[in-house]
Amino acid sequence: MVDLVPSSESVMEILTKTGAYRKGHFIYPTGKHASHYFQMPLAFRYYDNARVLSVGLSRLFRMEKSISSRLPRVSIISPSPGGIMVAFGVREALGADQIYWAEIEEGKRQFRQYIGEDAVYPAIIVDDILRSGRAIEETVKLVKDLGAEVIGIGAIVKFEDSPTEFDGIPVKSLMTYDVNFYETEDEWRNSRSASQVEEEKVRF
């Protein structure tokens, strides 16, 4: 079972090959500068890659007896549209009964589907990448407000400075990335990762 969990090196190879991870000089919406940019959906364009990553993440959950013993009466939840492909892949691999996803509407995170109280099974929240943790934190609250239990949380890639747990539930990931953001261009150019490339403005 452990053999089906790809190494962090294998994950990075997939992301680099598909363009989901790039090096350069990127300016984020916050105005901060970085030498990296993740665009995870590019890796999920290819079925084989999507399957390797989703099954790998699902195995981390299945190895937890407290989670596997609840299957199949479990819901897989994505906190945003970006994690929907991950959620579908993990749901298929685990054979979970339900799948939901949340979106931002009118400045507030809420479920796309109409959900009544007690309708959500014990939940595993998954995303493609974990940066600040805000999306997952808000989704945990959504789930609990519906009277449901969160039993697992995970992401394909986790930034090293992102939360390691939410409400006592540890975050599982296939790869941890040591991210460095710089407040100014001068700070970035003085960093070890700086290079002679044109700057590119990107979205999160």
GROMACS elastic network, one bead per residue, 0.5 to 0.9 nm:
[ bonds ]
;  ai    aj funct       b0    kb
    1     4     6  0.55493   500
    1     5     6  0.74891   500
    1    59     6  0.70135   500
    1    63     6  0.81058   500
    2     5     6  0.55071   500
    2     6     6  0.86601   500
    2    56     6  0.87970   500
    2    59     6  0.74258   500
    2    60     6  0.82976   500
    2    63     6  0.84545   500
    3     6     6  0.73083   500
    4    52     6  0.81388   500
    4    55     6  0.75008   500
    4    56     6  0.59289   500
    4    59     6  0.72576   500
    5    52     6  0.81877   500
    5    53     6  0.82622   500
    5    55     6  0.75550   500
    5    57     6  0.70825   500
    5    58     6  0.87028   500
    5    59     6  0.65688   500
    5    60     6  0.75035   500
    5   174     6  0.76676   500
    6     9     6  0.79970   500
    6    10     6  0.59320   500
    6    11     6  0.65104   500
    6    52     6  0.74281   500
    6    53     6  0.75007   500
    6    56     6  0.60501   500
    6    57     6  0.88155   500
    6   174     6  0.71382   500
    7    10     6  0.51396   500
    7    11     6  0.63585   500
    7    12     6  0.87134   500
    7   174     6  0.71147   500
    7   175     6  0.77191   500
    8    11     6  0.50248   500
    8    12     6  0.61698   500
    8    13     6  0.85564   500
    8   174     6  0.60468   500
    8   176     6  0.76211   500
    9    12     6  0.51621   500
    9    13     6  0.61574   500
    9    14     6  0.87750   500
    9   175     6  0.81706   500
   10    13     6  0.50041   500
   10    14     6  0.63782   500
   10    15     6  0.87470   500
   11    14     6  0.52214   500
   11    15     6  0.63034   500
   11    16     6  0.86529   500
   11    52     6  0.88834   500
   11    53     6  0.74297   500
   11   156     6  0.84832   500
   11   157     6  0.87156   500
   11   174     6  0.72196   500
   11   175     6  0.69429   500
   12    15     6  0.50157   500
   12    16     6  0.59693   500
   12    17     6  0.83935   500
   12    21     6  0.77126   500
   12   175     6  0.78397   500
   13    16     6  0.52236   500
   13    17     6  0.59837   500
   13    18     6  0.85519   500
   14    17     6  0.52393   500
   14    18     6  0.61886   500
   14    19     6  0.85395   500
   14    20     6  0.80661   500
   14    21     6  0.87977   500
   14    43     6  0.69029   500
   14    49     6  0.69959   500
   15    18     6  0.54014   500
   15    19     6  0.60782   500
   15    21     6  0.51696   500
   15    22     6  0.84372   500
   15    38     6  0.82529   500
   15    39     6  0.86574   500
   15    40     6  0.74224   500
   15    42     6  0.80108   500
   15    43     6  0.58764   500
   16    19     6  0.51686   500
   16    20     6  0.59815   500
   16    22     6  0.65451   500
   16    43     6  0.87237   500
   17    20     6  0.76391   500
   17    21     6  0.81215   500
   17    43     6  0.83768   500
   18    21     6  0.76592   500
   18    42     6  0.61333   500
   18    43     6  0.54067   500
   18    44     6  0.88318   500
   18    45     6  0.86667   500
   18    46     6  0.87362   500
   19    22     6  0.60911   500
   19    38     6  0.83198   500
   19    39     6  0.74803   500
   19    40     6  0.85396   500
   19    42     6  0.64395   500
   19    43     6  0.72849   500
   20    37     6  0.78567   500
   20    38     6  0.54090   500
   20    41     6  0.69778   500
   20    42     6  0.51129   500
   20    43     6  0.55772   500
   20    44     6  0.89040   500
   21    36     6  0.71170   500
   21    37     6  0.57517   500
   21    39     6  0.63518   500
   21    40     6  0.75018   500
   21    42     6  0.89177   500
   21    43     6  0.89260   500
   22    35     6  0.82951   500
   22    36     6  0.57247   500
   22    37     6  0.53172   500
   22    38     6  0.66110   500
   22    39     6  0.83608   500
   23    26     6  0.84035   500
   23    34     6  0.88781   500
   23    35     6  0.55276   500
   23    37     6  0.65781   500
   24    34     6  0.78508   500
   24    36     6  0.61620   500
   24    37     6  0.79313   500
   24   193     6  0.87815   500
   24   194     6  0.77995   500
   24   195     6  0.70504   500
   24   196     6  0.84935   500
   24   197     6  0.63051   500
   24   198     6  0.77658   500
   24   199     6  0.74280   500
   24   200     6  0.80565   500
   25    33     6  0.69698   500
   25    34     6  0.59902   500
   25    36     6  0.72205   500
   25    37     6  0.87848   500
   25   188     6  0.84343   500
   25   194     6  0.73355   500
   25   195     6  0.74999   500
   25   196     6  0.85221   500
   25   197     6  0.64216   500
   25   198     6  0.65833   500
   25   200     6  0.62047   500
   25   201     6  0.86263   500
   26    32     6  0.83250   500
   26    33     6  0.56941   500
   26    34     6  0.53196   500
   26    35     6  0.61007   500
   26    36     6  0.67972   500
   26    37     6  0.69309   500
   26   198     6  0.87450   500
   26   199     6  0.56680   500
   26   201     6  0.57203   500
   26   202     6  0.64857   500
   27    30     6  0.79461   500
   27    31     6  0.59379   500
   27    32     6  0.57255   500
   27    34     6  0.65726   500
   27    35     6  0.89595   500
   27   185     6  0.89379   500
   27   199     6  0.69919   500
   27   200     6  0.60608   500
   27   202     6  0.60842   500
   27   203     6  0.85757   500
   28    31     6  0.53573   500
   28    32     6  0.55123   500
   28    33     6  0.64325   500
   28    34     6  0.78234   500
   28   200     6  0.87747   500
   28   201     6  0.61590   500
   28   202     6  0.54317   500
   28   203     6  0.61041   500
   28   204     6  0.68378   500
   29    32     6  0.74133   500
   29   201     6  0.76567   500
   29   202     6  0.69266   500
   29   203     6  0.60972   500
   29   204     6  0.72194   500
   30    33     6  0.88049   500
   31   182     6  0.89689   500
   31   183     6  0.71968   500
   31   184     6  0.79434   500
   32   181     6  0.60866   500
   32   182     6  0.54557   500
   32   184     6  0.65220   500
   32   185     6  0.81840   500
   33   180     6  0.86221   500
   33   181     6  0.56137   500
   33   183     6  0.63512   500
   33   184     6  0.65133   500
   33   185     6  0.64060   500
   33   187     6  0.84529   500
   33   188     6  0.62797   500
   34    37     6  0.76884   500
   34   179     6  0.82409   500
   34   180     6  0.63934   500
   34   182     6  0.62800   500
   34   188     6  0.68603   500
   34   193     6  0.86460   500
   34   194     6  0.85500   500
   35   179     6  0.88876   500
   35   180     6  0.78535   500
   35   181     6  0.80889   500
   35   188     6  0.80402   500
   35   193     6  0.62795   500
   35   194     6  0.66282   500
   35   195     6  0.83778   500
   36   179     6  0.79903   500
   36   180     6  0.85756   500
   37   202     6  0.80464   500
   37   204     6  0.85369   500
   38   129     6  0.84366   500
   38   204     6  0.82299   500
   39    42     6  0.61497   500
   39    43     6  0.80340   500
   39   204     6  0.82168   500
   40    43     6  0.56781   500
   40    44     6  0.70549   500
   40    82     6  0.79301   500
   40   128     6  0.64345   500
   40   129     6  0.73953   500
   40   157     6  0.89656   500
   41    44     6  0.50489   500
   41    45     6  0.65918   500
   41    82     6  0.69334   500
   41    83     6  0.85515   500
   41    85     6  0.81561   500
   41   128     6  0.80538   500
   42    45     6  0.54912   500
   42    46     6  0.80951   500
   43    46     6  0.64183   500
   43    47     6  0.89420   500
   43    49     6  0.64293   500
   43    50     6  0.68591   500
   44    47     6  0.66772   500
   44    48     6  0.85053   500
   44    49     6  0.62760   500
   44    51     6  0.85121   500
   44    53     6  0.87170   500
   44    85     6  0.71267   500
   44    86     6  0.83402   500
   45    49     6  0.79792   500
   45    50     6  0.74110   500
   46    49     6  0.55000   500
   46    50     6  0.61952   500
   46    51     6  0.86626   500
   47    50     6  0.50300   500
   47    51     6  0.60244   500
   47    52     6  0.86044   500
   48    51     6  0.51354   500
   48    52     6  0.62141   500
   48    53     6  0.87021   500
   49    52     6  0.51554   500
   49    53     6  0.62022   500
   49    54     6  0.84610   500
   50    53     6  0.53460   500
   50    54     6  0.59320   500
   50    55     6  0.82800   500
   50    85     6  0.77825   500
   50    86     6  0.75638   500
   50    89     6  0.72170   500
   51    54     6  0.52025   500
   51    55     6  0.57068   500
   51    56     6  0.80684   500
   51    89     6  0.65367   500
   51    90     6  0.87489   500
   51    93     6  0.86918   500
   52    55     6  0.54390   500
   52    56     6  0.59039   500
   52    57     6  0.86338   500
   53    56     6  0.51142   500
   53    57     6  0.62794   500
   53    58     6  0.86383   500
   53    86     6  0.80265   500
   53    89     6  0.84237   500
   53    90     6  0.89629   500
   53   156     6  0.68823   500
   53   174     6  0.79032   500
   54    57     6  0.52244   500
   54    58     6  0.61219   500
   54    59     6  0.86917   500
   54    85     6  0.84854   500
   54    86     6  0.57471   500
   54    87     6  0.79162   500
   54    88     6  0.83613   500
   54    89     6  0.50418   500
   54    90     6  0.51791   500
   54    91     6  0.87907   500
   54    92     6  0.89175   500
   54    93     6  0.75227   500
   54   156     6  0.78364   500
   55    59     6  0.61833   500
   55    60     6  0.89025   500
   55    89     6  0.68740   500
   55    90     6  0.61643   500
   55    92     6  0.85562   500
   55    93     6  0.57445   500
   55    94     6  0.83068   500
   56    59     6  0.52974   500
   56    60     6  0.68809   500
   56    90     6  0.86531   500
   56   156     6  0.87461   500
   56   174     6  0.72742   500
   57    60     6  0.53800   500
   57    61     6  0.69666   500
   57    62     6  0.89880   500
   57    86     6  0.88537   500
   57    90     6  0.70613   500
   57   126     6  0.89280   500
   57   154     6  0.73389   500
   57   155     6  0.74494   500
   57   156     6  0.67445   500
   57   172     6  0.76420   500
   57   173     6  0.67186   500
   57   174     6  0.64228   500
   58    61     6  0.52395   500
   58    62     6  0.61978   500
   58    63     6  0.87509   500
   58    89     6  0.83495   500
   58    90     6  0.52678   500
   58    91     6  0.80616   500
   58    93     6  0.63816   500
   58    94     6  0.63855   500
   58   154     6  0.89865   500
   59    63     6  0.60741   500
   59    64     6  0.88212   500
   59    90     6  0.88957   500
   59    93     6  0.83268   500
   59    94     6  0.81926   500
   60    63     6  0.54577   500
   60    64     6  0.71216   500
   60   154     6  0.88003   500
   60   172     6  0.69219   500
   60   173     6  0.81044   500
   60   174     6  0.86314   500
   61    64     6  0.54832   500
   61    65     6  0.84556   500
   61    67     6  0.64245   500
   61    68     6  0.70868   500
   61    94     6  0.86441   500
   61   124     6  0.86712   500
   61   152     6  0.71352   500
   61   153     6  0.86613   500
   61   154     6  0.84905   500
   61   172     6  0.79077   500
   62    65     6  0.70037   500
   62    66     6  0.88754   500
   62    67     6  0.64768   500
   62    69     6  0.87098   500
   62    94     6  0.73706   500
   63    66     6  0.88452   500
   63    67     6  0.79721   500
   63    68     6  0.70434   500
   64    67     6  0.53688   500
   64    68     6  0.60969   500
   64    69     6  0.84358   500
   65    68     6  0.50143   500
   65    69     6  0.56751   500
   65    70     6  0.84866   500
   66    69     6  0.57364   500
   66    70     6  0.70444   500
   66   151     6  0.80487   500
   67    70     6  0.54418   500
   67    71     6  0.70522   500
   67    74     6  0.87763   500
   67   124     6  0.88350   500
   67   151     6  0.65961   500
   67   152     6  0.73484   500
   68    71     6  0.54048   500
   68    72     6  0.82197   500
   68    94     6  0.84697   500
   69    72     6  0.84460   500
   70    73     6  0.60488   500
   70    74     6  0.65742   500
   70   122     6  0.79137   500
   71    74     6  0.57230   500
   71    94     6  0.75033   500
   71    95     6  0.74161   500
   71    96     6  0.61998   500
   71    97     6  0.81677   500
   72    75     6  0.85107   500
   72    94     6  0.74179   500
   72    95     6  0.58679   500
   72    97     6  0.56425   500
   72    98     6  0.87678   500
   73    95     6  0.89783   500
   73    96     6  0.62026   500
   73    97     6  0.55966   500
   73    98     6  0.77293   500
   73   121     6  0.62105   500
   73   122     6  0.73208   500
   74    91     6  0.88984   500
   74    95     6  0.87686   500
   74    96     6  0.52275   500
   74    97     6  0.58271   500
   74    98     6  0.63273   500
   74    99     6  0.86220   500
   74   120     6  0.81807   500
   74   121     6  0.50338   500
   74   122     6  0.50811   500
   74   123     6  0.58523   500
   74   124     6  0.73886   500
   75    91     6  0.78734   500
   75    96     6  0.61818   500
   75    97     6  0.61886   500
   75    99     6  0.53184   500
   75   100     6  0.72605   500
   75   120     6  0.66019   500
   75   121     6  0.52386   500
   75   122     6  0.59886   500
   75   124     6  0.62575   500
   75   125     6  0.84414   500
   76    87     6  0.59331   500
   76    88     6  0.78659   500
   76    90     6  0.74360   500
   76    91     6  0.59966   500
   76    96     6  0.70913   500
   76    97     6  0.83317   500
   76    98     6  0.61596   500
   76   100     6  0.63795   500
   76   101     6  0.83783   500
   76   121     6  0.88525   500
   76   122     6  0.86424   500
   76   123     6  0.57958   500
   76   125     6  0.59410   500
   76   126     6  0.71739   500
   77    80     6  0.89546   500
   77    83     6  0.86309   500
   77    84     6  0.80997   500
   77    87     6  0.62324   500
   77    88     6  0.89943   500
   77    98     6  0.83925   500
   77    99     6  0.57217   500
   77   101     6  0.52995   500
   77   102     6  0.77490   500
   77   123     6  0.67250   500
   77   124     6  0.60918   500
   77   126     6  0.61836   500
   77   127     6  0.84718   500
   77   139     6  0.84741   500
   78    81     6  0.71556   500
   78    82     6  0.80062   500
   78    83     6  0.52316   500
   78    84     6  0.56006   500
   78    85     6  0.87244   500
   78    86     6  0.77752   500
   78    87     6  0.57921   500
   78    88     6  0.89744   500
   78    99     6  0.81636   500
   78   100     6  0.64524   500
   78   102     6  0.62852   500
   78   124     6  0.86911   500
   78   125     6  0.58035   500
   78   126     6  0.53577   500
   78   127     6  0.57981   500
   78   128     6  0.89044   500
   78   136     6  0.84284   500
   78   139     6  0.82702   500
   79    82     6  0.82589   500
   79    83     6  0.68278   500
   79    84     6  0.82778   500
   79   100     6  0.86998   500
   79   101     6  0.58006   500
   79   103     6  0.69600   500
   79   109     6  0.82585   500
   79   110     6  0.88255   500
   79   111     6  0.85682   500
   79   125     6  0.70955   500
   79   126     6  0.72762   500
   79   127     6  0.67222   500
   79   135     6  0.57635   500
   79   136     6  0.58233   500
   79   137     6  0.89072   500
   79   138     6  0.79867   500
   79   139     6  0.56728   500
   79   140     6  0.87621   500
   80    83     6  0.56900   500
   80    84     6  0.69913   500
   80   101     6  0.62744   500
   80   102     6  0.51971   500
   80   103     6  0.52520   500
   80   104     6  0.77591   500
   80   109     6  0.85769   500
   80   127     6  0.75464   500
   80   135     6  0.72262   500
   80   136     6  0.87776   500
   81    84     6  0.53005   500
   81    85     6  0.82753   500
   81   101     6  0.70061   500
   81   102     6  0.71608   500
   81   103     6  0.65705   500
   82    85     6  0.72761   500
   82    86     6  0.82882   500
   82   127     6  0.71573   500
   82   128     6  0.65865   500
   82   129     6  0.86416   500
   83    86     6  0.52072   500
   83    87     6  0.61780   500
   83    88     6  0.87747   500
   83   101     6  0.81738   500
   83   126     6  0.67286   500
   83   129     6  0.79581   500
   83   155     6  0.86308   500
   84    88     6  0.62031   500
   84    89     6  0.85781   500
   84   100     6  0.84735   500
   84   101     6  0.66813   500
   84   126     6  0.85623   500
   84   127     6  0.75366   500
   84   128     6  0.83800   500
   85    88     6  0.52397   500
   85    89     6  0.61958   500
   85    90     6  0.86103   500
   85   127     6  0.87402   500
   85   128     6  0.82370   500
   86    89     6  0.51351   500
   86    90     6  0.60553   500
   86    91     6  0.84166   500
   86   126     6  0.68454   500
   86   127     6  0.63460   500
   86   128     6  0.62504   500
   86   155     6  0.84033   500
   86   156     6  0.81506   500
   87    90     6  0.51969   500
   87    91     6  0.59422   500
   87    92     6  0.85290   500
   87    99     6  0.71553   500
   87   100     6  0.82023   500
   87   101     6  0.82437   500
   87   125     6  0.80120   500
   87   126     6  0.60732   500
   87   127     6  0.72091   500
   87   128     6  0.88395   500
   88    91     6  0.50896   500
   88    92     6  0.61704   500
   88    93     6  0.86537   500
   88    99     6  0.72262   500
   89    92     6  0.52254   500
   89    93     6  0.62253   500
   89    94     6  0.86655   500
   90    93     6  0.50812   500
   90    94     6  0.60615   500
   90    95     6  0.82350   500
   90    96     6  0.83182   500
   90   126     6  0.82721   500
   91    94     6  0.52937   500
   91    95     6  0.56853   500
   91    96     6  0.51402   500
   91    97     6  0.76685   500
   91    98     6  0.76057   500
   91    99     6  0.70056   500
   92    95     6  0.50910   500
   92    96     6  0.68723   500
   93    96     6  0.80157   500
   96    99     6  0.78839   500
   97   121     6  0.83826   500
   98   120     6  0.78541   500
   98   121     6  0.73966   500
   98   123     6  0.89789   500
  100   111     6  0.72418   500
  100   112     6  0.77445   500
  100   113     6  0.72323   500
  100   120     6  0.88679   500
  101   110     6  0.85013   500
  101   111     6  0.58910   500
  101   112     6  0.63031   500
  101   113     6  0.77377   500
  102   109     6  0.63614   500
  102   110     6  0.52024   500
  102   112     6  0.55340   500
  102   113     6  0.82317   500
  102   139     6  0.73838   500
  103   108     6  0.80054   500
  103   109     6  0.53993   500
  103   110     6  0.56195   500
  103   111     6  0.61885   500
  103   112     6  0.62501   500
  104   107     6  0.58008   500
  104   108     6  0.51542   500
  104   110     6  0.63042   500
  104   111     6  0.85995   500
  105   108     6  0.53051   500
  105   109     6  0.62399   500
  105   110     6  0.69353   500
  106   109     6  0.83380   500
  109   135     6  0.80419   500
  109   138     6  0.69920   500
  109   139     6  0.74823   500
  109   142     6  0.82221   500
  110   113     6  0.87606   500
  110   138     6  0.89024   500
  110   139     6  0.79521   500
  110   142     6  0.71951   500
  111   114     6  0.70026   500
  111   115     6  0.75653   500
  111   139     6  0.88143   500
  111   142     6  0.81484   500
  112   115     6  0.88059   500
  115   118     6  0.86249   500
  115   119     6  0.63976   500
  115   120     6  0.75949   500
  115   146     6  0.82709   500
  116   119     6  0.55406   500
  116   120     6  0.80824   500
  116   146     6  0.73586   500
  117   120     6  0.74932   500
  117   145     6  0.85102   500
  117   146     6  0.50586   500
  117   147     6  0.64195   500
  117   148     6  0.82714   500
  118   121     6  0.76314   500
  118   146     6  0.64511   500
  118   147     6  0.59557   500
  118   148     6  0.65790   500
  119   146     6  0.79738   500
  119   147     6  0.87217   500
  119   148     6  0.81175   500
  120   123     6  0.73557   500
  120   143     6  0.77370   500
  120   146     6  0.74886   500
  120   147     6  0.80581   500
  120   148     6  0.59366   500
  120   149     6  0.85177   500
  121   148     6  0.64469   500
  121   149     6  0.74908   500
  122   148     6  0.59302   500
  122   150     6  0.57690   500
  122   151     6  0.62644   500
  122   152     6  0.88869   500
  123   143     6  0.76743   500
  123   148     6  0.72194   500
  123   149     6  0.60498   500
  123   151     6  0.56939   500
  123   152     6  0.67497   500
  123   153     6  0.85829   500
  124   149     6  0.89765   500
  124   150     6  0.60966   500
  124   151     6  0.57612   500
  124   153     6  0.55714   500
  124   154     6  0.78252   500
  125   136     6  0.73196   500
  125   139     6  0.78950   500
  125   140     6  0.78433   500
  125   150     6  0.75344   500
  125   151     6  0.84015   500
  125   152     6  0.62666   500
  125   154     6  0.64283   500
  125   155     6  0.85292   500
  126   129     6  0.88406   500
  126   136     6  0.82206   500
  126   152     6  0.82953   500
  126   153     6  0.57820   500
  126   155     6  0.54300   500
  126   156     6  0.82662   500
  127   130     6  0.69421   500
  127   136     6  0.81260   500
  127   153     6  0.85631   500
  127   154     6  0.65841   500
  127   156     6  0.68892   500
  127   157     6  0.85831   500
  128   154     6  0.85927   500
  128   155     6  0.52638   500
  128   156     6  0.51026   500
  128   157     6  0.64903   500
  128   158     6  0.87498   500
  129   154     6  0.88797   500
  129   155     6  0.54375   500
  129   156     6  0.58212   500
  129   158     6  0.57898   500
  129   159     6  0.78029   500
  129   173     6  0.89320   500
  130   133     6  0.58765   500
  130   134     6  0.88931   500
  130   135     6  0.86439   500
  130   136     6  0.82397   500
  130   154     6  0.83667   500
  130   155     6  0.61270   500
  130   156     6  0.80332   500
  130   157     6  0.62840   500
  130   159     6  0.61034   500
  130   162     6  0.67332   500
  130   163     6  0.83682   500
  130   173     6  0.89487   500
  131   134     6  0.81396   500
  131   157     6  0.87247   500
  131   158     6  0.65782   500
  131   159     6  0.54781   500
  131   160     6  0.85573   500
  131   161     6  0.79095   500
  131   162     6  0.55737   500
  131   163     6  0.83748   500
  132   135     6  0.80024   500
  132   159     6  0.81806   500
  132   161     6  0.80590   500
  132   162     6  0.53941   500
  132   163     6  0.72505   500
  133   136     6  0.54542   500
  133   137     6  0.60267   500
  133   138     6  0.86438   500
  133   162     6  0.63197   500
  133   163     6  0.62563   500
  133   166     6  0.87654   500
  134   137     6  0.50542   500
  134   138     6  0.61453   500
  134   139     6  0.85578   500
  135   138     6  0.52876   500
  135   139     6  0.61919   500
  135   140     6  0.86847   500
  136   140     6  0.60620   500
  136   141     6  0.86386   500
  136   153     6  0.82993   500
  136   166     6  0.82182   500
  137   140     6  0.52030   500
  137   141     6  0.65346   500
  137   142     6  0.88350   500
  137   166     6  0.68172   500
  137   167     6  0.88099   500
  138   141     6  0.51850   500
  138   142     6  0.63202   500
  138   143     6  0.88262   500
  139   143     6  0.61738   500
  139   144     6  0.85498   500
  140   143     6  0.52244   500
  140   144     6  0.62219   500
  140   145     6  0.85505   500
  140   149     6  0.88591   500
  140   150     6  0.69214   500
  140   166     6  0.79461   500
  140   167     6  0.85039   500
  141   144     6  0.51305   500
  141   145     6  0.59465   500
  141   146     6  0.86322   500
  142   145     6  0.51714   500
  142   146     6  0.65180   500
  142   148     6  0.89906   500
  143   146     6  0.52877   500
  143   147     6  0.67706   500
  143   148     6  0.55382   500
  143   149     6  0.70134   500
  143   150     6  0.71720   500
  144   148     6  0.51115   500
  144   149     6  0.61995   500
  144   150     6  0.74274   500
  145   148     6  0.73608   500
  146   149     6  0.89464   500
  150   153     6  0.78354   500
  150   169     6  0.80811   500
  151   169     6  0.72241   500
  152   169     6  0.65288   500
  152   170     6  0.75197   500
  152   171     6  0.75416   500
  152   172     6  0.81452   500
  153   165     6  0.81848   500
  153   166     6  0.80765   500
  153   169     6  0.69450   500
  153   170     6  0.68291   500
  153   171     6  0.51752   500
  153   172     6  0.63100   500
  153   173     6  0.88398   500
  154   157     6  0.87702   500
  154   158     6  0.86342   500
  154   170     6  0.82898   500
  154   171     6  0.51090   500
  154   173     6  0.55184   500
  154   174     6  0.87104   500
  155   158     6  0.63502   500
  155   171     6  0.75406   500
  155   172     6  0.64509   500
  155   174     6  0.72444   500
  155   175     6  0.85817   500
  156   172     6  0.83127   500
  156   173     6  0.52309   500
  156   174     6  0.51949   500
  156   175     6  0.64977   500
  156   176     6  0.87865   500
  157   173     6  0.59077   500
  157   174     6  0.61151   500
  157   176     6  0.58523   500
  157   177     6  0.70863   500
  158   161     6  0.84130   500
  158   162     6  0.68613   500
  158   163     6  0.88263   500
  158   164     6  0.89230   500
  158   171     6  0.86445   500
  158   172     6  0.85370   500
  158   173     6  0.62072   500
  158   174     6  0.79426   500
  158   175     6  0.62179   500
  158   177     6  0.61717   500
  158   178     6  0.89055   500
  159   162     6  0.53204   500
  159   163     6  0.85940   500
  159   175     6  0.85376   500
  159   176     6  0.56422   500
  159   178     6  0.61653   500
  159   179     6  0.61832   500
  160   163     6  0.82898   500
  160   164     6  0.86834   500
  160   176     6  0.56976   500
  160   177     6  0.54329   500
  160   178     6  0.50180   500
  160   179     6  0.65637   500
  161   164     6  0.84547   500
  161   177     6  0.87569   500
  161   178     6  0.75261   500
  161   179     6  0.75018   500
  163   166     6  0.72483   500
  163   170     6  0.88999   500
  163   171     6  0.78083   500
  164   169     6  0.84744   500
  164   170     6  0.58794   500
  164   171     6  0.54014   500
  164   172     6  0.84002   500
  165   168     6  0.57257   500
  165   169     6  0.51296   500
  165   171     6  0.52306   500
  165   172     6  0.89466   500
  166   169     6  0.51761   500
  166   170     6  0.66134   500
  166   171     6  0.75268   500
  167   170     6  0.84773   500
  173   176     6  0.70641   500
  181   188     6  0.79012   500
  182   185     6  0.73038   500
  182   186     6  0.86080   500
  182   187     6  0.58679   500
  182   188     6  0.55272   500
  182   191     6  0.87908   500
  183   186     6  0.85724   500
  183   187     6  0.67899   500
  183   188     6  0.78050   500
  184   187     6  0.52722   500
  184   188     6  0.64500   500
  184   189     6  0.87851   500
  185   188     6  0.50227   500
  185   189     6  0.61098   500
  185   190     6  0.86254   500
  186   189     6  0.50645   500
  186   190     6  0.62343   500
  186   191     6  0.87463   500
  187   190     6  0.52389   500
  187   191     6  0.64696   500
  188   191     6  0.51848   500
  188   192     6  0.84245   500
  188   193     6  0.79052   500
  188   194     6  0.61890   500
  189   192     6  0.80415   500
  189   193     6  0.81140   500
  189   194     6  0.51592   500
  189   195     6  0.74441   500
  189   196     6  0.89639   500
  190   193     6  0.84798   500
  190   194     6  0.69051   500
  191   194     6  0.55554   500
  192   195     6  0.85343   500
  194   197     6  0.85476   500
